[in-house]
Amino acid sequence: MILSTLKGTASRVKSASLVWQYWLSFVAGLAMVFAYAPYSQWWLSFIALTCWGTLVNCQTPKLAAVRSYFFGLGWFGAGISWVHVSIDQFGGLPLIASLGLMALLCAYLALFPALAGYLSARCSTNRQLNLLLFPSIWLLTEWLRAWVLTGFPWLSIGYSQLNSPLAGLAPIIGEVGISFIMLIMVTSALSLYFKQQVKLAGAMLASCVLGIIVSQQLTFVKPTGETKSVALVQGNIAQELKWAQEQEWPSMLKYLDLTRANYDADLIVWPESAIPKIEPLAGEFLDMANSAAALNDTAIITGIINYNFESKEYFNSLIVLGKESATDTSGSYFYPNANRFYKHHLLPIGEFVPFQEWLRPIAPFFNLPMSSFTRGDYIQSNLKANGLSITPLICFEIAFPEQLHANFKADTDMLLTVSNDAWFGTSHGPHQHMEIAQMRALEFGRPLVRSTNTGVTAAVDHQGQFIARIPQFEEQVLKADVALVTGYTPFSRYQRYPTYILATLLFLLIIGVSRKTKL
């Protein structure tokens, strides 16, 4: 009886200990949200990852997976809580259903860190090397997260380092490379603390620190000495009014009125789908705006929905009104000219609905306005506007650097992204979106302009820093001078391949050491 009581007590203690570990993993994941914009406490990600790494350093793959899963639940639960705003306010679902969908999304995304925890413990024959295997395996699971079901690479940990000493690595190995280096630093430091493979861990940590120091001394692009003035128009049109038929002309005239005082800019940008009328039926307004821009020696880039009456396809697009080249004397726009961009990477549910024949009848959330788009080509020509060559991306696409890389040209002057983040209200989602855009500017070494309906509207230099930005939820125009640069960053040439090669070599090295030290 005494033995039975002792066993029962030990079981309860063990159970309580596991609950505490899971709770700590969850809280560490929750804390990650403060490392990203708008909070931008970059150092906090190292503390959260250290807590996670300590908990992953365990004996069984199953335990490592469960602890990592709880970390993921906290990480995504807090980090993408803004998704609930669009579901709750525009999805037409009861609160319990919208919360359930949000929980389901977080539960799905948490599977990827859980897989990383499991594989890092499973692949090593020596527990002392679990931690050092983790960065390479993490890279694989992050690639899967960015690819499976069209991909959702939001909240990759490297974005949190935009204003940290690691930012100098972005033009060399990109945001994913920064994530990889962060994890090497954390796991190496933990290995030193636990006295596991001290020489290898010390060498890895020292190499990372040296690489960070050297990266801060390197420059890859240089100013041309030329600047261009831009005017970014933020219409601040309420989402519930955006597609109301009676609001079509008032909305279009609002953008034209806001532009009228800013025709002295070299480039004027309106947000995603700023014109709430399909392009073939908006000819009268487009001709008027095209002529006004040309007469004032400028160009307007605007979002608009195109509809092909022959193929019956909708495209989320950008078009150029006014001057195409610096020598144009009249507006170059006509329908359907080639100087346009069609969004390729569509947002699930928002722009296309998988299994729509089953999902659309369930609830309004699966039948949102403009949720039946067709993909544009993966590779498209740069937009030409008033002599500028511009690589564009629309909304969610900015989170996919490989698409930007595929469309980045030798003569690209600046990057452009437009969005309508009114779906996400006053949440932190739009700020995270802006942070992602800043990282793209830093990676590719080009200035970036971003025009949105409700914010964040901003101009960013080639180092990913704000030139100017305007407050959210205000009807306003941002005026800024953007300095042009020339040259290539290593990341704009080689993208993620150096990071993948390094991760593979590191993985093979540690597996080799693991086999040699197998007890």
N, C-alpha and C positions, 0 to 999 in steps of 0.2 A: 504493500500500500504506500509506504514511504517512497519507494522507487517510482511508483506510478505518479505520485504527487510531484516529485522532482522533475519527472519527464514532462508533466503537464505545465509546470512553471517555466521550464526551459523553453517549451514550445511557444508559450505566450510571450516570453521575453523576446524570442527570435521574431515572432510575428510583429510585435510592437516595434522592434528595431527596423524591420523591413518597411513598415508603414512610415516610420520617420524618414527613412532613406528616400522613399518615393516622394514624400512631401517636400523634402529638401531639393530633390531633383526638379520638381514642379516649380518651386519658388525661384530656383536659379534660372529656369527658363523664363519665368515671368519677368525677372529683372532685366533680361535682354532688351526689352522694349525701350528702356531708357537709354540704351546705347545709340539708338537710331534717332533721326529727326522726328519731331522737333526738339527733343531733349538733348541729343548729341553728346552724351557722356561716354565717349569712346572707350575710356579706361574700364568702364563697368563690364564690358563684354569679356575682358580678360578675367575678371573676378568670377563671373558667371560660368565661363568655360572651365576655369580651374576647379570650381565646385563640381561641375559635371564630370570632368576628367578624373577627379578623385573617386567619384562614385562608380565610374565605368571600370576602374582598375580593380576588378574583382575576379573571382575564380571561375565562374561559369558564364558561358555565352548567354544563357537565358536571363540571368540576373542583370548582365550588362545591357541586354536588349530592353528589359522592362524599365530599368532606371532611365535609359536614354529615351524611352517612349514618354515617360512622365516629364522629362525635360522638354521634349518636343511639344507636349500638350500645353505647357506653360508658355513656351516660346511663341508658338503660333496663336494660342488663345489670346494672349495680350497683344501680340504684334499685328495680327490681321483682324482684330475685333471690329475694325472699320467696315468690313464686309457686311456685318450685321445691319449697319445703317441703311444700306441700299435694299437689303432684303426686307427690313422692317418697314421702311417708309414707302418703298415703291413696289414691293413684291406682292402685296395683297394677301399676305398670309397671317394667321393668328400668331401672337407673340411666341407661344410655345413651339409652333412649327418653325418660325424663323430662327429661334435659338437652337432648335434641333438640327437645322441645316448647317448652322454655323459650327456646332459641335462636331457634326459629321465631317466637315471640311478639315477642322483641326485634327480630328482623329486620323484622317487619311494622311495629312502632311507629317504627323508625328511618326508615321511608319518609317520614314527615311532616316532620321537620326537613330531610331531603334535598330534598323538594319545595319547602320554603321557600328553601333555598339556591339551587336551580335557578331558581325564578321570579324571585328578587330580581336575579339576574344577567341573566336573559332579558328582563325587562320594561324594563330601562333601555337607552337608546341611548348612554349615557355611563357608563363604568365608575366615574367618580368619584361616582356617585349610587347604586351598588349597595347600599352599606351603609345609606343613609338610607331606601331602599325596604324594607329587610328587616323592620322592626317591623310594618308594615301587612300584608305578605304572611305573616309568621309568625302573625298573628292569624287569618288565613283558614285556614291549615293546622292550627292548634290547634282551631279550630271543627270542622274535618273530623275530627280525631282524637276529638273528643267526640261525634261523630254517626255516623260510619261503623261498621257492624256493631254497632249499639246504643251505641257510644261507650266510650272508655277515657281519660278526662281526667286520670288519675292523674299526679302529678309535674309538673303545670303549674308553671312556675318562680316564679310569684307566691307560692305557698305557703311558699317559703323565707324570705319577708320578714315573717312574722308578728310577729317581735320586732325589726324594723329600723325606721328612721325612715319608711320607705315604708308602714308599717302604717296610718298615718292616712288613706291614700287608699282603703282597703278599704270603709269605709261610703259612699264617694262613687262609686267606679267598680269596686269588687269586685276579686277576685283576678286575673281576666283583665286588667283594667285596669292592675293593678300590673305584670303581666308585660309589657304593652305599654310602660309607662313605663320599666321597666328596660331594655328593648331600645333604646328611643329614647336613653336616657342612654349606654349602651355604644356604640352605633353613632355617635352624635354625637361622643363623646369620641374615638373612633377616626378619624372624619373630620377632626377638628381635628388629630390627631397626624399623619395622612397629608397634611394641608393640602388636603383635598378639600372644596369648597363651604364654606369657613370661616364665612362670614356666616350661612348657613342652619343649619349644624350648631351654631354658637354660640347662635343664637336658640332652637333646639330644646332644647339642654341647659339654658340659663338658664331657659326656661319650666318645664321639669320640676323643677328645683331650687326655683323659686319656688312651684310648686304643692305640693311636698312640705312646704315651710315653712308655707304657709298652712293646709294640711290638718291640721297638728298643733294648730292653734288653734281648730278647729271642733268643736262638739258638736251632735248631732242628736236625741238622746233624753235624757230626764231621769228620775231616780228618782221613783217614786210614793211612797216612804216605807214601802212594805209589803214584808215579806220572807216567804218560804215555806220551811219546812224540808223537805228531801228526804232519802230513804234509798235508796241505789242498791246493789242486792244483786249481789255477784259470787260465783257458785256454785262456780267453778273445777272443773267437771266435765270429765273427760278426754273428748276427742272420740271415741275408740274405744268409750266406754261410753254416750255420749249417747243413741243410738237403740237400745240393747240393750233388748229387751222386759222383761227381769227388773229393769232399772234404772228403769223408769217411776215407780213409787211412791217408791222411795228418793230419786230426784232431786226429785220434786215436794215431798216432805216436807222435804227439805233447805231448799228455798226458803221454805217456811212456817216452819220452825224459825228460820232466820236473820232472818225478818221479825218474829217474835214479840216480840223485845226492842225493836223500832223502830216500834211502832204509834203512837208520839207524833208521828211525822212527818206533815206535811200530804200528802205524796205519796211513795209507795214504787214503785220501778221495778225490774222483773226483766228479764233480757236477752232477746235474740232467741230465739224458740222455747225459752224456759225450761221450758215444760211439754212434755215429750216424748211427748205423746199427742194425737191429733187431737181438736179441740174437741167434736164431737158425742158422743164417747165419754168425755170427761173431766168429765161433768156433776157427778158426786159430789164430786170434788175442787174444782171451780170454785164450786159452791154453798157448800162449807165455807169457802173463801178469801174469797168474796164476803161472807158473813155476818160473818166475823171482821173484815174491813176496815171494814164498816159499823158494827159494834158499837164499834169503836175510833175512830170518827169520822175515817176516812182513806180513801184510795183506792189501789189497786194497779193499775199498768199492766204487763201482761206480754205477752211474745211467745208465740204459739201457732200451730200449723198448723190451719187450718180445711179441712174436706173437705165438699164439697157432693155428697151421695149422688145427687141427681137429675141434675146436669150432669156428675158424676164429675170435678170440678175441685178441685185443691189451691190454697190461698192462704196465703202467708206473712203473718201478721196480728198486729196488736196489739189487745188488748181491755182494757176498764176494769172492775175489780172494786171493789165497795164504793160509796162516795159519788160520784155524778156532779155534783151541785150542792152548794153549801154548806149548803142547807136540807134535804137528804135525811136521812131518819131510818132508812132501810133500804137494803140493797144494791140497786142499780139494774140489775145484770147479769141478763140472761136470754139464751137462745140462740134465734135469732140477732139480737140487738138491733143498732141502727144505730150505736151509739157504738163504732166500731171503725175500724181502718185496714188496708187491704190493700196490700202492697208492689207498686209499679208497675214500677220499673226493675229487672228481674231480671238476675242475674249469669250470663253465658253459661257453660255447662258445669256450674256449681255449682247453678243453679236452673232452667235450661232448656237443652236440648241441640239446637242446630240440626242439621238432617239426621240426626235421632236414629235413623231406621231403618237408617242405614248406620254411624253412629259407635258406638252403644251395644254392638253385638256385639264391637267390636274389643278393648276393655279395660275393667276396672273403673273407670278414671278417668272414662269417659263414662257411668257408671251409678252415680254417687254417691247416697247416701241423700237423699231429698227433692230430686230434681233434675228434677221435672216440674210446676213451678208455673204457675199462670195469673196474668196481670197484673191488678192492681187498676186502678181508674180513675185517670187522670192527676190529676184534681182531686177531692179528697175533703174532707169536713168535718173541722174540728179535733176532737181528742179533748177530751171534757169530763171532768175529774177533780177532785172536791172543790172545785168553783168555779173551777178554772183552765181556761183555753183553751190547748191545746197543739198546736203544729204538729209532727207526727212524720215521721220518715224512718227506714227500716230499712237498716242496713248500707251497702252500696255506693251507695245513693241519695244519701247526704250529699255525694257528689262532684259532684252536678248541681244547681247553684244555681238554674237555671231552674225545676226542679220545686218547689223550696222556695218560690220566688217565686210560682208559680201557686197554692200552697196557703196562703201567708201571709195572715193576716186582720188586720183593723183591731184586733180584740180579742185577738190572740195574746199570751199572757203569757210563754211560754217555748218554746224549741225542744227537741225530744227525738229522740235517735237511740239505737238499740239494735243490738248486733252480737254475733256469735260469732266472734272472731278466733283461736280455738284451732287452726283450720286452719293457721295460719302460725307456730306455735311461738314461739321466742325471737327471731325475726327482727325487722328494723326495720319490717316492714309495719304492725303494729298502731299503732306510734307515728306513722307517716305518716297513718294513718287518723284518729287523734285530732287531728293537726294540721289536717287538712281540716275536721273538725268545728269546731275553734276558729275557723277562718277564716269559716265560715258565721255563727257568733255575732257576729263583728266586722262582717261585711257587713250583717247584718240588724238589728243593734243590739238583740239579745235574749239573755238568759241561755240557756244550753244545758246539758242534763244527758244523760250518756251512760252506759248500763249495759251491761256486757259479761260474757260467761261467764268469761273468763280475763284481761281487761284489754285496753286501758287503760280503766278506769272512772273517771269524773271529772265534776265540776261546773265550769262555765265561766261567767264573767260576760259582760255585754254588750260588753265590750271584747276578748273573745277570750282572756282570761287565766284561769288556773286559780284557782278558789276553793278546791278541794280535789281530791285524787286519791289512789288507793290502789295499792299495789304489784301487779304482775302475778302471776298463778299463786298467789294466796292466796285462801282462802275467807274473805271479809270483806264488811262492809257500810260504805259511805261515808255519813256523816251530814254535811250541810252546810246552811247558811242561804243562800238565793238571794234577792237583792234584785231586785224587779220594776221595770221601767222603762216609760215610755210615749213615743210619738212614732215618727216614721219616719226612716230614713236615706234619702239620695237613691238608693242602690242598691236598697233595698227597694221603691222606687217605679218606678224607670226601668230597673233591671237593667243589662244590658250595652249598651243602645242608644247612650248617649253615647260610649262607647269605640268602638263600630263606626262611628259618624258621624265622630268625630275621625280614626280610621284611614283612612276613605275620603277625607276631605278632604286629609289628609296625603299619601296615595298620589297623588291627582290633582295636588296642588301639585308634588310631586317629578317626576312624569311630565311636567308642563308645563315645569319647569325643565330636565329632561333633553332635551326637544326643542329648547328655545331654545339650549342650549349644545352641541348636537350638532356635532361637528367634521367 
